[in-house]
Amino acid sequence: MNAESGFEIKPVYGPSDVPAGIEDEQPGHYPYTRGVYPTMYTKRPWTMRQYAGFGTAAESNARYHQLLAAGTMGLSVAFDLPTQMGYDSDDPIAHGEVGKVGVAIDSIDDMRRLFEGIPLDQVSTSMTINAPGSVLLLLYQLVAEEQGVPGDRLSGTIQNDILKEYIARGTYIFPPKPSLRLVADTFAYCRAEIPKWNTISISGYHMAEAGATPAQEIAFTLANGIEYVRAAIAAGLAVDDFAPRLSFFFVARTTLLEEIAKFRAARRMWARIMRDEFGAKDPKSMMLRFHTQTAGVQLTAQQPEVNLIRVAIQALGAVAGGTQSLHTNSYDEALALPTEKSARLALRTQQVLAYESGLTGTVDPFAGSYAVEAMTDAVEREATALIERVFDHGSAVDAIEQGFQKGEIEKSAYQIANEIDSGERVVIGVNRFAAESEEKYEPVRVDPAIEAAQVARLATLRAERDNPAVQAALADLAKGAAGSGNVLPLMKEALRLRATVGEVCHTLRGVWGVHRPVERF
């Protein structure tokens, strides 16, 4: 049989299949195949995050308190689509989408409600936000300052990975060049103001969800990583000043051994890229630290309880592969927003792995496996060849603009769909072992009144704030965006004065324009 990445999986592996020299590799040492830290989980487990956010900031805040009480070690914020696209809840384009796939955040008032009663110096917060990532980070910093928490005590991550939006997801705003400038500005700002913050989570997850193979996932992700590093260096930053705060985000599928191999190969490849191509000297610059989420695309609406088993296997692969943090999907996410019970079960899956499985007793437990070591080498070969094809186009951005990565992923997705339709790829409950009838499921529904309430809050905000001061701050932001200086301090001042997310993003749209994808057909 063939692996998802295309190489052949042999029925039996032996010593001749294992690359030479692996016996000398140690965890916490270059090239970090066996893990970025010498002790990995033997001292403390990975950070257990649960991605959550829906409706209003107050509703999401209640869910965060529930998750923290259940033992979650870090928060992970899901934003609604208007927020992700830089629109306020009262914008006509936002109608019908407010609070649907995440929480609506329009201003500092909403961010304050979102984290009410949560001490921001005691939690690590991940925010899945890209084009307006710097805007939401600044709102978070402003709320922390209101709590008396300085920037150097904040820890967390913003996704802030705009390149994968052009490839697989679509929540971009600005064209690639100003978007890369905004990313580089965020690197520089955080180094000075929020030094423990992970300034980007370079993401393969969404590409995998769109159909990318494991080799494509890490190849296109690392190629984007190279592009971000080049952009930061071109902006005048030294590689070892920002690279230690880069992080990554991958999927974990049910193909257990290949996924473990994928994570090990990605670490090795990034270490070599940073040392050999960019001359990094700080070991932390070479460490590929990553968050993992189990594969939402592999969850089924049919027999949803089977997803509990899928998620457990996927989580096992992420842990055995050496992830730094993990979100486990709820079994009912193929149907609707997860219930409180299903979200708790997803977290309990991680806790069983951490405290009952024995996996945390040793580092890289699959090291030395003939199969896993051979697959690690095979994934690396496939991914390296794909990176070379990306840069045959000039740069990752050039390849994106020519549709290369998107086209390759679409081919893989089409092949997967054909294999499921033909029965060659088995999906339990869908094309094999289907049930004659399904139990009725009552999904969590988002109250449509949320949008009206959010719009009313915005009207109150605009009536109460100092509007001349807000307009002056936005004018200063526009001038800064037209120049070459760092725009984040200007954005922060506007947001402090209660400018909205949409107003800040519209100001930047007015200067930088918006991205219009080129149709390939």
HELIX and SHEET records of a PDB file:
HELIX    1   1 PRO A   15  ASP A   17  5                                   3    
HELIX    2   2 ILE A   22  ASP A   24  5                                   3    
HELIX    3   3 MET A   40  THR A   42  5                                   3    
HELIX    4   4 ALA A   57  ALA A   70  1                                  14    
HELIX    5   5 LEU A   81  GLN A   84  1                                   4    
HELIX    6   6 PRO A   92  ALA A   94  5                                   3    
HELIX    7   7 ILE A  108  LEU A  114  1                                   7    
HELIX    8   8 GLY A  133  GLU A  146  1                                  14    
HELIX    9   9 GLY A  151  ARG A  153  5                                   3    
HELIX   10  10 LEU A  163  LYS A  164  1                                   2    
HELIX   11  11 GLU A  165  ARG A  169  3                                   5    
HELIX   12  12 PRO A  176  GLU A  193  1                                  18    
HELIX   13  13 TYR A  205  GLU A  209  1                                   5    
HELIX   14  14 PRO A  214  ALA A  234  1                                  21    
HELIX   15  15 VAL A  239  PHE A  242  1                                   4    
HELIX   16  16 ALA A  243  ARG A  245  5                                   3    
HELIX   17  17 LEU A  256  ARG A  272  1                                  17    
HELIX   18  18 ILE A  273  GLU A  277  3                                   5    
HELIX   19  19 PRO A  283  MET A  286  1                                   4    
HELIX   20  20 GLY A  296  GLN A  298  5                                   3    
HELIX   21  21 VAL A  306  ALA A  320  1                                  15    
HELIX   22  22 GLU A  340  TYR A  355  1                                  16    
HELIX   23  23 LEU A  359  GLY A  361  5                                   3    
HELIX   24  24 TYR A  370  PHE A  391  1                                  22    
HELIX   25  25 ALA A  396  GLU A  401  1                                   6    
HELIX   26  26 PHE A  404  SER A  422  1                                  19    
HELIX   27  27 ALA A  449  GLU A  464  1                                  16    
HELIX   28  28 ASN A  467  ALA A  482  1                                  16    
HELIX   29  29 LEU A  488  ARG A  496  1                                   9    
HELIX   30  30 VAL A  501  TRP A  512  1                                  12    
SHEET    1   A 9 TRP A 197  ASN A 198  0                                        
SHEET    2   A 9 SER A 155  ILE A 158  1                                        
SHEET    3   A 9 SER A 124  THR A 128  1                                        
SHEET    4   A 9 GLY A  74  ALA A  78  1                                        
SHEET    5   A 9 THR A  47  ALA A  52  1                                        
SHEET    6   A 9 SER A 325  HIS A 327  1                                        
SHEET    7   A 9 PHE A 290  THR A 294  1                                        
SHEET    8   A 9 LEU A 246  ALA A 252  1                                        
SHEET    9   A 9 ILE A 200  SER A 203  1                                        
END                                                                             
